[in-house]
Amino acid sequence: MRAFLCSRISDDLSGVALGEAAAPRPGPGEALVRVRAAGVNFPDLLMCQGKYQLKPATPFIPGMDIAGDVVALGEGADALTVGEAVVGGVRFGGFAEYAVAPVMTLAPKPATFDYAHAAAFPAAYLTAYVALVRRARLEAGETLLVHGAAGGVGLASVDLGKILGARVIATASTPEKRDFLTRYGADAVLPASGFRDAVKEMTDGRGADVIFDPVGGDVFDESVRAIAFDGRLLVIGFAGGRIPTLAANMALIKGFSVLGVRAGEYGRQFPDKGRENIAAIHKLAAKGRLRPHVCAEFPLAETLAALDMLRSRRAIGKVIVRPDL
């Protein structure tokens, strides 16, 4: 099969290219999926650069979110049927014509989505759900501040925050992204830096109850000064490059919590809750309540261009790779 292979870890992505690989075979409890669309996520880029916590041995095929059709099933994988359209997540292996996934991580493709939009929602909305529901326990009427809000997980968090009844303040780095977020429905939209005073003013001096931060660096530092007493600061990642540190006296004085979020690991540590999380986002999708935004689709041969769109921060919402293009 054709696959996008990382044969060598490289910061400039010179070690990745389209190639040929043996088609995988499903083992017990697994399904072989013909991939119709694969979502591009920031961890895909980081894995190829050797900067992610999961470091597969090379060569490997990146790609975490897949949507496609079941073509074969392993022993005991009777929860699905051959020919069924499915969507789900893998730790890697999605940027290829075929991928193997545990049946427990797959679900029927929501009828409300085509393959591209189906591939756009698993990792982003699962991360948003674990962050806002499981970790922060966001309540209706609270103020949610979402950084990097025009990215895949940021936009999912804006969407889910509104569904949960929060007042959502979004930040983004460019006027184009901020204009999009206003149209998307954020209650307020601010630049990615210098947001503290505006957040304080909007909340009568309290600050944001929950802050969703996939950026880190200076954004984290300023967020510490923009959070409410008893607030929850969610650490999602470090897209800004610098891993920040926190002076413990700030947490003491302001009485807030810093919560790490790893959605996939949460499901592995707590399998029952993990299944509940996946079921919850699929239920919302089936009701037509989720709005994944696809900004670009690339054929498999142009996966490097898709990754570069994330690396250069040009993406708004999700970028999709289509092996069938």
N, C-alpha and C positions, 0 to 999 in steps of 0.2 A: 504494500500500500504506500501511497505518498504520505509523508509526514514532515512536520517542521521540527528538525532535530537540533538540540544543543549538544554539540560534540566537545565543546571546550568552554569553560567558564571564562568570561571576558567582560570587562566593564563597558567596552564600546560595542558589545553584541557582535563582534567579528567571529565568534565561535558558533553562531547559529545560522542555519540555512535549510532550504527545502531539500529533502532526500527521500530515500526508500528505506522502509523498515518492514520487518515481518509482521503480518497482521496478527494481533493478539488472539488468544483463545480464552473463552470464559472458564473459570474454575468453579468449584462448588459455591453456590450462592451468588454467582456473578452473571452479568448479561453482557453480550457483545452488541455494541450499538454502532450503527452506521451514522456517523456524525453529519448532521445537516448544517449545524451552526455551533460555534464555540465562542463564549464570551472571553474577552481579554481583560485580565485583572492585573493590578500592580504587582502582586506576588509572582506572576509569571515572569515579569521583567526582572524582579529581584533574584529569582532562582537562576536565571541565565547569567546574572552578574555575581552569583555566589553570596548574595547579601541577605537571603531569606533564612529563617530558622530551619526550614526543611531544605536539605541539600542532597538531591538525588544524585546517584552515581552517573557520570557521563558514559555514553550518550543517553540522553533522555528526551522525551517529548513533553514540552510544557503544555499548559492548558488545563484549567480547573472546571469551567462550566461547559456543559455539553447539552445539546438538544438533538434528537435524531430518532431513528427507528430501531427497535430490537430485531436483530437478525439471528441470534442464537442464544441459548440459555445453558448455564452449567447445571450440574446436579443440585437439586433442591431449590432451584430458583423459580419456583412456581407462582410467585406473586405477580409476575408479568407474563405476557404472551408474545410470541414471535409476531412481528409486524406492528406491534403497538408503538405509538409515538410517545416518547418519554423525554424527561428533562431531569438533570441532576448534576451532582458534582463529583469530581475525582481529584486526587491530590496533585496529579499531573497526568499527561497523556492525551489531552483533549484536542491538540492541534494536529489532527490526522484524519484520515478517511474513516478509520474505525477506532473505537476505544472500548476498553473493558471497565465496568464499574460494578461495585457491589449492589445487588438489587435493593438493599435497604437505603441506598443513597439516591435511588431513582424513583420517579413518580410519573404518572400519566401527564403528558403535556397539557396544560390548561387550554381549553377550547378558545379562550379569549386571546391567546397569543399565537402568532406565527412562530416558526422555528427561531428566527433571529431574536424576537422579543422574549421567547422562552429561555434562550441561552443568556439573555441579559440579566435575568433576575435572581438565579439561585444564590450565588455568593454574596452579592450586594445586599439583597433583602434578608438573607440569613444573618449576615453581620449586623445589619440594622436592628433586626429583631432581638438577637442575643444582647446587643448593647443596650437598647432602649427598654426592653421588656424584662429580660432576665437580670441584667446587671444594674441598670439605673432605676428600674421600676418607675419609669416615667408615668406621671399621673395627668389626667385631663386638667387643663388650667395652668399647668406649670409652663415655664419658659425654657425652651430648648434652643441652644446656640449650636449650629452645625458649621464646622469649618471644612474647607475643601468641598463646599456644598455642590459644586457643579460636576464633581467626579462621580463615578459609579456608586460607591457606597455612601457618599455624601448626599447625592440626590435621592437614593433610597431612604435615607434617614429623614430628609425633609418630607418625603411622601408619607412614611410611616408615622412620623411625629404628628403630622396633620390628622391622620387617621385616628391616632390615640388621643386627640383633643388638645394637644399642646399648642402654645403660641411659638411659632418657629421663626428664629432669626438666623439668616444664612450669611456666610461670608464667602467671597470669591476674589480671585486675583485680578480679573480684567473686567472692563465695562461690558464686553460681550457676554461674559458668564453671568454678571450681575443682572443684566437685562433679561437673560433667559430665566434666571431664578425668580425674578419678579413675575414674569408671565407664567411660570410653573406654579406659583401660588404661595411662595414664602411670605410670611407676614411682614418681614422687613429684611432688607439686603444691605450688607455693609462691605467695605473693602477688607482685604485679608489682614491688614495691620492697622493699628490705631482705632480699634473697635471698642476698647474698654469704656470710654466715656459715653458713647452712644448706647451701649448695652445698659449701663447704669441708669442713664436718663430714661430709657424705655421701661425700666423695671422699678422706677421710683427709688433708685439708689440701692436696691437689693442685689442685683446681678442675676445671672442666669442660673436656674435651678439645676439644669443638666447641660453639660458641654460635651459635644462629640468631636474628638480631635484626631484625625488621621494624618495631621501635618507635623506636629511636634515643633522643636526648635523655638523660635521667637513667638510663634502662635501659642504654644503651651505656656510660655512665660507670661504672656499678656492675659491668657485665660485665667491664670491663678488670681489675677487682680480683677477679673470680670465675673467671678463666680459668687453665688449667693451663700450665705451661711447655711450649713447643712446641705450644700450642693454636691453633685456627683460629676467628677471630671473623668470622662471616658478616654482611655488611651487606646487608639485603634492602630496607629502606625506612625511612621516618621518620614512621610513623603518629602518633607522639607529638608531632610538630610541629617540634621543634628538631633541626636537623642538628648533631650533636656534632663536636667536634674531639678529636684524640688527641695527647697529648704523646709525642713520638718516644722519649723515654727509657723510657717504660713498655713499649713494644714491645721495646726493647733489653734491659731488665733481665729481663723475663718471657719473652723469646724466643718471642713469639707472632706470628701472621700475621693481618692484616686483609684479608679477601677480599670484593670487591664481587660481587654476584650480579644479573645481568640475563638471565633464562632465554631470553627471546625473542631478544635481541641475540646471545646465545651461539650460538643456532642459525643466525642470519643470518651471523655471522662464520665459523662452522665448520659448513657445511651437512651434511656427512656425519655429524658427531657429533650435530647437531640431529635428523636423522632417526633416529639410534640412540636418542636420548633419548626421542623420541615412541614409538618401537617398544617401548622398555623399560617405560614406564608402561602402555601398552596390553596388553602381555603380562601384567603383574601384574593388570590389571583383568580380563582374560579368565580368569585363574585364580581370580578371586574373592577376591584378597588385599587389594584396596584398599577402604576404607570411607569414601567421601565422605559427609558428614552435611549434609542439607538441613534448615534450621530454619524456612524460610518460603518460600512461593510466592505471587507477585503476578501479576495480569493485566497486560498491556502498558500499559493505561491508568493503572496505579498504580505505574509504574516509579519515579517520584519518591519514593514511600513506601519502595520497596525500597532506593534509594540512601540515604535518610535513616536506614534501619535500620543501615547500615554507618557512616554519619557519626556517629550517636549511640552507637556501640559496643555495640548491643544484640544483634547477630548472634552466634550460636554456630555455627561451620561456615559453610555457604554459603546465600546468598539467591538465589532463582531468579525470573526473569521468564518468564511463559508467554503468548506471543501468541495461543495457541488457547483461553485461558480466557475 
